[in-house]
Amino acid sequence: MLFHKKRFELHKVTPLSKGIALVLFISMPFIGFCLGVRYQKLVSGAEIYRLKMENEILKSVEAKFESFK
């Protein structure tokens, strides 16, 4: 048999799978933290924009009420 087909066994732990697991185990918390910081900045920016818009709307409503007096 010239070409022997190597069978891949997915249930064995190999040095490659250990390395991949180690890299993921170490890097995922840092990646999650960085994504969380970006998300918080995005949410905070949207909240500040919403508050500014509410403030402008309230000022325009107050000005209209003042004009009725």
Stockholm file with secondary structure:
# STOCKHOLM 1.0

chainA/1-69         MLFHKKRFELHKVTPLSKGIALVLFISMPFIGFCLGVRYQKLVSGAEIYRLKMENEILKSVEAKFESFK
#=GR chainA/1-69 SS CCSCCCCCCTTSCCHHHHHHHHHHHHHHHHHHHHHHHHHHHHHHHHHHHHHHHHHHHHHHHHHHHHHHC
#=GC SS_cons        CCSCCCCCCTTSCCHHHHHHHHHHHHHHHHHHHHHHHHHHHHHHHHHHHHHHHHHHHHHHHHHHHHHHC
//
